[in-house]
Amino acid sequence: MASQTAGGTQQKRNEGIAAYVGISAPETPRYLLTNNFLADYFETSREEEVYDFDTFLERGVLYTEDEANRELLKASFDLFLKRYLGEEAIREENRKLTENKHFYFPLIPEMLTDSTANLRHVLYRLQMLDQKFDYDAMQKKLDHYMFADVSGLNYILKILFQGKEHRTRYKSAEKWETTEEYWSMLDKAERGRMLRLGQRLSGDLDTLLTHPYFLQLDFYRRYHYLSMLLTSYVIQYIVVRKDGTTGILCKGNPLDSRLGGMLHRACCNNYDNIRNLFPSLLQDCYEQMTRKLVTGEEKQLHIVGKDGNVKVNGKPFQDFTADVTGRKVSNHIAYDKLIQAFELEEGKEKTVSVENFVLRYIDLTKTRRGSTLTKLSSTLTTSGKQIGMIYPRSNVRQKYFAMSENLAEFYVRLYLARQGRQYDYLEHFLADLQERYRIVIAKSPEGDKRLKAVKPRLSAQDFARNQAAFIDTLNSVNCLIKLSDSGYVVTLPEMKGDFRLI
């Protein structure tokens, strides 16, 4: 699927801003993101199947003698399947999915189905940037992690799936030229950052797919953690694409009353700063595309409004902007709004620079429903909400990064698995979050560099309160052991009872 969607130079040009940013919109819920990532390694189902009471009855793997309550049994059984095959969870988080399209957790290979890849396979192509990346080895580990488990409820469900040979059909890695074409919008510094990010992603994936801290869990928790990891790297992609230094100022708890005032303002400003990547990339892309359309040495645009029509360099405004953006604008912009936005006088030509034109055009369209900027920017917000890292969950304007209980436990589990330990000091864990993921919770010289652009400047007391809130978050999910008033150890909930102080 990855190679089929890549296309050549002409197709890339037609994709416009999506090709320049690397993504076009978020994928929700995170389970569909995971579905699409797995579809880069395995063939998807050619024929969509519906898993319900009638289907299993027809196959002969389900039998009932209670004809009097058949309809009640059917309704109850179908509700059970929707819950445990994942269809309910997926639809609850994406109300836009059509009723005739069914998505499930991939308990068997046939449950992998095609869906719109708004992220344009960015995670897979991050991995492929590393020419030493072993695609075949990763494929085998994903296969074992996803489809080898036959314990617990998974065993019961697989009895229902019997009657077919459930064989994973492997894909082949895409050609190196496709990866090169995908990342052609990067400069040298950006490419270096993306390469290192892809290597970290592959390293974390390798840990998750092979370590007992994940493998010994049931299917649902394993799939949950895989989805958490992949979605977290969408956020990492956005942060790392922004620049080489920006950090994530993360509240130690989403709703702790101690974390108001200056800390709250700094967290909101940090979120806005990272989210501003999208208008910046949008502006850069539009300026590049516009310059290609301008002839002559002056590199100026000539705009005129007359008789209800606005033209740019002799072309209708709608057609010219379609060439700039790479797509037709579905909603027509009213003549009077164009006159106002570009400060035109009826019948008089006006000359504007490329930069001026692009800024005015973005300002004119950024608040429109379904606008390019809205779709792009929502990738950060949506991904953060999916893993409990961006709050509030409502549609308020001021948002911030925070460490939810679920996310904190995931990062502890991943950290200890990478280190091959059952326990480690809290300060080591905090340092790793900062060094590996740019997540800053506690005060440190390195963290100060990451947050250099964040205003207002935070005091040591602000960071101390934030760390105290994070300690409460870890404690609430049984991932913390107190050694003294200032000494703590992180561990897994299932390991906490075995700790012995030497």
C-alpha positions in Angstrom: 0.0 0.0 0.0 2.8 2.4 0.8 4.4 2.1 -2.6 1.1 2.5 -4.3 0.4 5.8 -2.6 3.8 7.4 -3.1 3.5 8.3 -6.7 6.0 10.3 -8.8 7.0 13.9 -8.9 3.9 15.1 -10.7 1.6 13.4 -8.1 3.7 14.9 -5.3 3.3 18.3 -6.8 -0.4 17.9 -7.0 -0.5 16.9 -3.3 0.7 20.4 -2.5 1.0 21.3 1.2 0.4 17.6 2.3 3.6 16.6 0.5 5.5 19.6 2.0 4.4 19.0 5.6 4.4 15.2 5.3 0.9 14.8 6.7 -2.5 16.1 5.6 -4.8 15.5 8.7 -5.0 13.4 11.8 -6.0 9.7 11.9 -8.5 8.9 14.5 -8.8 6.9 16.6 -5.2 5.9 17.2 -6.3 2.3 16.4 -6.8 3.3 12.8 -3.3 4.9 12.8 -2.0 1.5 14.0 -4.0 -0.3 11.4 -2.4 1.8 8.7 1.1 1.4 10.1 0.6 -2.4 10.1 -0.7 -2.2 6.5 2.8 -0.9 5.5 4.1 -4.3 6.6 1.2 -6.7 5.8 -1.3 -7.1 3.0 -4.8 -5.9 4.0 -7.9 -8.0 3.5 -9.1 -8.1 -0.1 -12.7 -8.8 0.9 -14.3 -7.0 3.9 -15.8 -9.4 6.3 -18.6 -8.7 8.8 -18.3 -10.5 12.1 -21.7 -11.0 13.7 -24.0 -13.7 15.1 -25.5 -14.7 11.7 -22.0 -15.0 10.1 -20.7 -17.4 12.7 -23.9 -19.3 12.7 -23.7 -19.9 9.0 -20.1 -21.0 9.3 -21.1 -23.7 11.8 -18.8 -22.5 14.5 -21.7 -21.1 16.6 -24.6 -23.2 17.7 -27.8 -22.5 19.7 -30.9 -24.5 20.6 -32.8 -21.6 22.3 -34.9 -20.6 19.4 -37.4 -18.8 21.7 -34.7 -16.3 22.7 -32.8 -16.3 19.4 -33.2 -12.5 18.8 -32.1 -11.7 22.4 -29.1 -14.0 22.0 -28.2 -12.4 18.7 -28.4 -8.8 20.1 -26.3 -9.8 23.1 -23.7 -11.7 21.1 -23.4 -8.9 18.5 -22.9 -6.4 21.3 -20.2 -8.6 22.8 -18.4 -8.8 19.4 -18.6 -5.1 18.8 -17.0 -4.5 22.2 -14.2 -7.1 22.1 -13.4 -6.9 18.3 -12.9 -3.2 18.7 -15.6 -1.8 16.4 -17.3 0.0 19.3 -14.2 1.8 20.5 -13.2 2.8 16.9 -16.6 4.2 16.1 -16.9 6.0 19.4 -13.8 8.0 18.6 -14.6 8.7 15.0 -18.3 9.4 14.3 -17.5 10.2 10.6 -16.9 6.5 9.7 -19.6 5.2 7.4 -21.9 2.6 8.7 -21.1 0.2 5.8 -17.4 0.2 6.6 -16.2 -2.0 9.4 -12.9 -1.6 11.3 -11.7 -4.1 13.9 -8.7 -4.7 16.2 -6.5 -7.0 14.1 -6.9 -10.2 16.2 -6.3 -12.1 13.0 -4.5 -10.9 9.8 -7.8 -10.7 7.9 -9.0 -7.9 10.1 -6.4 -5.5 8.6 -8.4 -3.4 6.2 -7.7 -0.3 4.0 -8.5 3.1 5.5 -7.5 6.7 4.5 -3.9 7.3 5.5 -4.0 11.0 6.3 -0.6 10.7 7.9 0.7 9.5 4.5 2.7 6.7 6.2 5.0 9.2 7.8 6.0 6.8 10.7 6.9 4.0 8.3 8.9 6.4 6.1 10.8 7.7 9.2 12.0 4.2 9.7 12.9 3.8 6.0 15.1 6.9 6.1 17.7 4.7 7.9 19.4 2.6 5.1 20.5 0.1 7.8 16.9 -0.4 8.9 16.0 -4.1 8.8 12.4 -4.1 7.4 12.1 -7.9 7.2 13.2 -8.4 10.9 10.7 -5.7 12.0 8.0 -7.4 10.0 8.5 -10.7 11.7 8.5 -9.1 15.2 5.2 -7.3 14.4 3.7 -10.5 13.1 4.6 -12.4 16.3 3.5 -9.5 18.6 0.2 -9.1 16.9 -0.9 -12.5 15.8 0.8 -15.2 17.9 -1.1 -14.9 21.1 -3.8 -17.5 21.8 -4.4 -16.9 25.5 -7.4 -15.7 27.5 -10.3 -14.2 25.6 -8.2 -14.2 22.5 -8.4 -18.0 22.6 -12.2 -18.0 22.7 -12.4 -15.5 19.9 -10.1 -17.5 17.7 -12.4 -20.5 18.1 -15.0 -18.4 16.3 -12.5 -17.5 13.6 -11.7 -21.2 12.8 -12.3 -22.7 9.4 -9.8 -20.6 7.6 -6.0 -20.5 7.4 -5.1 -17.3 9.1 -1.8 -16.6 7.5 -0.1 -13.2 7.6 0.7 -12.1 4.1 3.9 -10.1 4.1 4.6 -7.0 2.0 7.8 -6.0 0.4 9.7 -2.9 1.5 9.1 0.1 -0.7 12.0 1.2 -3.0 14.6 3.6 -1.6 13.7 6.1 -4.3 10.2 6.3 -2.9 11.5 7.2 0.5 13.9 9.8 -1.0 11.0 11.4 -3.0 8.8 11.5 0.1 11.4 13.4 2.2 12.6 15.7 -0.7 11.1 18.7 1.0 13.6 18.5 3.9 16.8 20.5 4.1 20.0 18.9 5.4 19.4 19.8 9.1 15.8 18.6 9.0 16.8 15.4 7.3 19.4 14.6 10.0 16.8 15.2 12.7 14.2 13.0 10.9 16.8 10.2 10.5 17.6 10.2 14.2 13.9 10.3 15.0 13.3 7.3 12.8 16.1 5.4 14.5 14.6 6.1 17.9 11.1 5.0 16.6 12.6 1.7 15.4 14.5 1.2 18.6 11.4 1.8 20.8 9.4 -0.5 18.5 12.0 -3.2 18.8 11.8 -2.9 22.6 8.0 -3.0 22.7 7.8 -6.0 20.3 10.3 -8.1 22.0 10.4 -7.4 25.8 8.4 -9.5 28.3 7.1 -6.3 29.9 4.9 -6.0 26.8 4.8 -9.6 25.4 3.4 -11.1 28.5 0.3 -8.9 28.4 -3.0 -9.9 26.8 -3.7 -8.8 23.2 -5.7 -5.7 24.2 -3.0 -4.2 26.3 -0.3 -5.0 23.8 -2.4 -3.4 21.0 -3.1 -0.4 23.3 0.6 0.1 24.0 1.6 -0.2 20.3 -1.0 2.4 19.5 0.3 4.7 22.3 3.8 4.4 20.9 2.9 5.1 17.3 0.7 8.1 18.2 3.3 9.5 20.5 5.7 9.6 17.6 3.3 11.7 15.5 3.7 14.3 18.2 7.5 13.7 18.2 7.5 14.2 14.4 5.8 17.6 14.7 8.2 18.8 17.5 11.3 17.6 15.8 10.2 19.0 12.4 9.9 22.4 14.1 13.6 22.7 14.9 16.5 21.1 16.7 16.0 22.6 20.1 12.3 23.0 21.1 11.2 21.0 24.1 7.7 20.0 25.4 7.0 21.7 28.7 4.7 19.1 30.2 2.5 19.5 33.3 3.1 16.7 35.7 -0.6 16.2 36.1 -3.4 17.5 33.8 -5.6 19.0 36.5 -3.5 19.6 39.6 -4.5 22.9 41.2 -0.8 23.7 42.1 0.0 24.1 38.4 -1.7 27.4 37.7 -0.4 30.9 37.3 2.9 31.3 35.5 3.4 27.6 34.9 0.0 27.3 33.2 0.7 30.3 31.0 4.2 29.0 30.1 2.7 25.6 29.2 0.0 27.2 27.0 2.6 29.4 25.3 4.8 26.3 24.7 1.9 24.4 23.0 1.1 27.4 20.8 4.8 27.7 19.8 4.9 24.1 18.7 1.5 24.3 16.9 2.8 27.3 15.0 4.9 24.9 13.0 1.9 24.4 10.7 1.2 28.1 9.6 5.0 28.4 9.2 5.2 25.4 6.9 2.1 26.4 5.1 3.5 29.9 4.4 6.9 28.4 3.2 5.2 26.0 0.9 2.8 28.5 -0.6 5.6 31.0 -1.2 7.7 28.4 -3.0 4.7 27.3 -5.2 3.8 31.0 -5.9 7.3 31.9 -7.0 7.2 29.1 -9.6 4.1 30.7 -11.1 5.6 34.2 -11.4 7.5 35.1 -14.5 10.0 37.8 -15.0 12.7 39.2 -12.7 10.5 41.3 -10.5 8.7 38.3 -8.9 5.6 40.5 -8.2 2.0 39.6 -8.5 -0.5 41.8 -10.3 -4.1 41.7 -8.9 -7.1 43.5 -10.2 -10.8 43.4 -9.2 -13.4 44.2 -11.8 -17.0 43.4 -12.5 -17.3 40.9 -9.6 -14.1 39.0 -10.5 -10.6 39.1 -9.1 -7.7 38.1 -11.3 -4.1 37.4 -10.3 -1.6 37.7 -13.2 -4.4 37.4 -15.6 -5.9 34.2 -14.0 -9.1 34.0 -12.0 -8.3 34.1 -8.3 -9.7 30.6 -7.7 -7.7 29.0 -10.5 -4.5 30.8 -9.5 -4.8 29.7 -5.8 -5.6 26.2 -6.9 -2.2 26.1 -8.7 -0.5 27.5 -5.5 -2.2 25.0 -3.1 -2.2 22.0 -5.3 -6.0 21.5 -4.9 -9.2 23.2 -5.9 -10.8 25.3 -3.1 -14.3 23.8 -2.5 -15.8 27.0 -1.1 -15.9 30.1 -3.3 -14.5 33.2 -1.7 -16.8 36.2 -2.1 -15.7 39.1 -4.3 -16.1 41.7 -1.5 -14.0 39.7 0.9 -11.2 39.5 -1.7 -11.4 43.2 -2.4 -11.2 43.9 1.4 -8.4 41.4 2.0 -6.1 42.7 -0.7 -7.2 46.3 -0.3 -8.2 46.6 -4.0 -10.0 49.4 -5.8 -12.5 48.5 -8.5 -10.8 48.3 -11.8 -7.4 49.3 -10.5 -4.4 46.9 -10.7 -2.4 46.4 -7.6 1.2 45.0 -7.4 2.0 42.9 -4.3 5.0 40.7 -3.3 4.8 37.0 -3.1 5.2 37.1 0.7 2.4 39.7 1.0 0.1 37.7 -1.2 0.6 34.5 0.7 0.2 36.0 4.1 -3.1 37.7 3.1 -4.4 34.5 1.4 -3.6 32.4 4.5 -5.3 35.0 6.8 -8.3 34.9 4.5 -8.7 31.2 4.5 -7.4 30.0 7.9 -10.7 30.1 9.7 -12.8 28.6 7.0 -14.4 25.2 7.8 -12.2 22.4 6.6 -9.4 24.7 5.7 -5.9 23.2 5.0 -4.5 25.0 8.1 -7.2 23.7 10.3 -6.8 20.1 9.2 -3.0 20.2 9.5 -3.0 21.9 13.0 -5.6 19.5 14.3 -3.0 16.6 13.9 -1.2 17.8 17.0 -4.3 18.3 19.1 -6.0 15.1 18.1 -2.9 12.9 18.5 -2.3 14.5 21.9 -5.9 13.9 23.1 -5.7 10.3 21.9 -2.8 9.4 24.3 -3.7 11.7 27.2 -1.0 14.3 26.5 -2.9 17.4 25.5 -5.6 19.1 27.6 -8.3 20.3 28.0 -10.1 17.8 25.9 -12.8 20.4 25.0 -12.5 22.8 22.1 -11.0 25.7 24.1 -8.3 27.7 22.4 -5.7 27.5 25.2 -4.2 24.0 25.4 -1.2 22.6 27.1 0.8 19.3 27.3 0.3 17.2 30.4 1.3 13.8 31.7 -1.9 11.7 32.3 -1.8 8.5 34.4 -2.1 6.3 31.3 0.8 8.1 29.5 3.0 8.1 32.5 2.6 4.4 33.1 3.4 3.7 29.4 6.6 5.8 29.5 7.7 4.1 32.7 7.1 0.6 31.1 8.9 1.5 28.0 11.9 3.1 29.9 12.4 0.1 32.2 12.1 -2.3 29.2 14.7 -0.3 27.3 17.0 -0.3 30.3 16.4 -4.0 31.0 15.5 -3.2 34.7 12.7 -3.7 37.1 13.5 -0.4 39.0 15.3 2.8 38.5 15.7 6.2 40.2 13.1 8.8 39.3 15.7 11.4 38.3 17.1 8.9 35.7 13.6 8.5 34.3 13.0 12.2 34.1 16.4 12.8 32.4 15.5 10.1 29.8 12.1 11.7 29.0 14.0 14.9 28.4 16.9 13.6 26.4 15.0 11.1 24.3 11.5 12.7 23.9 12.2 16.4 24.7 9.6 16.1 27.5 10.6 18.6 30.3 9.0 18.2 33.7 11.7 19.0 36.2 14.3 21.7 36.2 17.7 21.0 34.7 20.4 22.9 32.6 19.4 20.9 29.5 15.7 21.5 30.1 16.4 25.3 30.4 17.9 25.1 26.9 14.9 23.3 25.5 12.6 25.9 26.9 14.7 29.0 26.1 11.9 30.5 24.0 9.1 29.8 26.5 7.6 32.8 28.3 7.2 33.5 31.1 10.4 32.2 32.6 9.8 29.6 35.3 11.4 29.5 38.7 12.9 26.5 40.5 9.8 26.5 42.7 7.5 26.2 39.6 9.4 23.2 38.5 9.4 21.7 42.0 5.6 21.9 42.1 5.4 20.4 38.7 7.6 17.5 39.7 5.6 17.0 42.8 2.4 16.8 40.7 4.1 14.2 38.5 5.1 12.2 41.5 1.4 12.1 42.5 0.6 10.9 38.9 3.1 8.1 39.1 1.9 7.1 42.6 -1.7 6.9 41.4 -0.8 4.2 38.9 1.4 2.3 41.3 4.6 3.1 39.4 6.5 4.8 42.3 8.2 3.7 45.4 9.3 6.3 48.0 12.7 5.7 49.5 12.9 9.0 51.5 11.5 12.5 51.5 13.4 13.3 48.3 14.3 9.8 46.9 12.0 7.9 44.6 12.2 4.8 42.4 10.0 4.1 39.3 8.8 0.6 38.7 5.9 -1.3 37.0 2.6 -1.8 38.9 3.1 -5.6 38.8 6.6 -5.3 40.2 6.0 -2.9 43.1 5.3 -5.6 45.7 8.6 -7.4 45.0 10.8 -4.4 45.7 13.4 -4.8 48.5 15.6 -2.0 49.7 19.2 -3.2 50.0 
